[in-house]
Amino acid sequence: MATNIKYPKGDQIKVASASRSSGDPVAVGQITGVALIDTDADGNITLKRNGSADLSVKGIDGSGNSAVAVGDAIYYVEADTPKLSKKATGVLFGYALGTVGSGQTATIEVLLK
């Protein structure tokens, strides 16, 4: 067996990241996931890259207010609060498994991509 394999399943990986807390959505380039731990002293974080998580999502897209429906693509936008919405200018994060009203913010289950 290859001895150079670091993450055989790839469902949890360690990456360098800006300061984040456990449970936060994170994007490092095009790599996305949910922080399993707070950013450590070396600036690293462990991301969960598959499954689903309850996350804060805003009902907006690139044109303004837009309701989120089950199955909608959810994007990560670093400059926004919350960071997840339907703004396709961000990094594809996953897919909505719940609904959010137009212009509203709610915690819904998101299927990680």
C-alpha positions in Angstrom: 0.0 0.0 0.0 1.2 3.5 -0.8 2.8 5.2 2.2 2.3 8.7 1.0 -1.5 8.8 1.3 -2.4 11.4 4.0 -6.2 11.3 3.9 -7.5 8.0 2.5 -11.2 9.0 2.6 -10.8 12.8 2.2 -13.9 13.4 4.3 -11.8 15.3 6.9 -8.7 17.3 5.9 -6.4 19.9 7.6 -5.9 23.2 5.8 -4.5 26.6 6.5 -7.3 29.1 7.2 -8.2 32.4 8.6 -9.5 32.3 12.1 -12.7 30.2 12.3 -14.7 28.5 15.0 -15.9 25.0 15.2 -19.2 24.7 13.2 -18.4 27.5 10.8 -18.7 27.1 7.1 -15.2 27.5 5.5 -13.9 27.9 2.0 -10.2 27.8 1.2 -10.0 28.5 -2.5 -12.5 26.0 -4.0 -12.2 23.6 -1.0 -15.2 23.8 1.2 -16.4 22.3 4.4 -17.4 22.8 8.0 -14.8 23.5 10.7 -14.6 20.6 13.2 -12.3 22.6 15.5 -11.3 26.2 16.0 -8.3 27.4 14.0 -5.2 26.3 15.9 -2.2 28.4 16.9 -0.4 27.4 13.6 -3.4 28.8 11.5 -4.7 25.3 10.6 -8.2 24.0 10.7 -9.8 20.5 10.2 -12.7 20.5 7.8 -15.5 18.0 7.4 -16.1 17.8 3.7 -19.1 15.5 3.3 -22.4 14.8 4.9 -24.7 17.6 6.0 -24.8 20.3 8.6 -27.2 22.8 10.1 -25.9 26.2 8.9 -27.1 29.8 8.7 -28.3 30.7 5.1 -29.7 34.0 3.8 -32.4 34.1 1.1 -30.6 36.2 -1.4 -29.0 35.7 -4.8 -26.9 38.0 -7.1 -30.0 40.1 -8.0 -31.4 40.6 -4.4 -33.8 38.8 -2.2 -34.6 35.3 -3.3 -36.2 32.4 -1.4 -34.2 29.2 -0.9 -35.9 26.0 -1.9 -34.8 22.4 -1.2 -32.2 21.4 -3.7 -31.0 24.9 -4.5 -27.3 25.4 -4.8 -25.7 27.2 -1.8 -22.6 29.3 -2.3 -20.0 30.6 0.2 -19.2 34.4 0.0 -16.4 35.4 2.3 -17.5 39.1 2.6 -21.2 38.3 3.5 -22.9 37.6 6.8 -24.0 34.9 6.9 -21.5 33.5 4.4 -24.0 31.2 2.8 -26.6 32.2 0.2 -27.7 31.6 -3.4 -25.1 34.2 -4.7 -23.5 32.3 -7.6 -20.5 34.7 -7.5 -19.2 32.7 -4.5 -17.8 29.2 -4.2 -20.2 26.3 -4.5 -20.7 25.0 -0.9 -23.5 22.5 -1.2 -27.3 22.1 -1.6 -30.2 23.3 0.5 -32.1 20.6 2.4 -34.5 23.2 3.9 -36.2 26.4 2.9 -35.5 30.1 3.7 -37.9 32.9 2.9 -36.9 35.7 0.5 -34.6 38.1 2.3 -34.7 36.1 5.5 -31.9 34.3 7.3 -32.5 30.9 8.8 -30.5 27.9 10.0 -31.2 25.0 7.6 -29.6 21.7 6.8 -27.1 21.9 3.9 -25.8 18.9 2.1 -22.0 19.4 1.7 -20.7 19.1 -1.9 
